[in-house]
Amino acid sequence: MGRIQYISDENNHVTGVIVPIDLWREIESERETAYLLKSKTMKKRLLEAKDRKEGIPFDEACKELGI
């Protein structure tokens, strides 16, 4: 993974960061999961999906959803 780069203004106050895309995606995924787990219903659905052993191929799911 690449390194984090800091952006600062003319007074050397850090105003932003540049993070490698892989790290950004990991952060976003963790935030989304944390948000979903706040709901008891979504937490139950996520845990059931995690333990599910069968399913359908992605292409077939898209077709059934009309996308």
C-alpha positions in Angstrom: 0.0 0.0 0.0 1.3 3.5 -0.8 1.9 6.1 1.7 -0.5 8.8 2.9 0.3 12.3 1.7 -0.6 15.4 3.7 -1.7 18.7 2.1 -1.0 21.9 3.9 -1.7 25.6 3.4 0.8 28.5 3.3 0.9 28.4 7.1 1.7 24.7 7.2 -1.7 23.8 8.6 -2.8 20.4 7.3 -5.9 20.9 5.2 -6.3 17.5 3.6 -4.8 14.2 2.8 -4.3 11.9 -0.2 -4.6 8.3 0.6 -4.0 5.3 -1.7 -7.2 4.1 -3.4 -7.0 0.6 -1.8 -6.9 2.2 1.7 -9.8 4.5 0.8 -12.0 1.6 -0.3 -11.2 -0.2 2.9 -12.2 2.8 5.0 -15.4 3.3 3.0 -16.3 -0.4 3.3 -15.8 -0.3 7.1 -17.9 2.9 7.4 -20.7 1.4 5.4 -20.7 -1.8 7.4 -20.7 0.1 10.7 -23.6 2.2 9.4 -25.6 -0.9 8.4 -24.9 -2.7 11.7 -26.6 0.2 13.6 -29.9 -1.2 12.5 -31.0 -4.5 14.2 -32.8 -5.6 11.0 -29.8 -4.9 8.7 -27.4 -6.6 11.2 -29.6 -9.7 11.2 -29.7 -9.7 7.3 -26.0 -9.2 7.0 -25.2 -12.0 9.4 -27.6 -14.3 7.6 -26.1 -13.4 4.3 -22.6 -14.0 5.6 -23.5 -17.5 6.7 -25.5 -18.4 3.6 -23.9 -21.3 1.7 -25.9 -21.1 -1.5 -26.8 -18.4 -4.0 -27.0 -17.5 -7.6 -24.4 -16.1 -10.0 -24.1 -12.3 -10.2 -25.1 -12.2 -13.8 -28.3 -14.1 -13.1 -29.1 -11.8 -10.1 -28.7 -8.8 -12.4 -31.0 -10.3 -15.0 -33.7 -11.1 -12.4 -33.4 -7.5 -11.1 -33.6 -6.1 -14.6 -30.3 -4.4 -14.5 
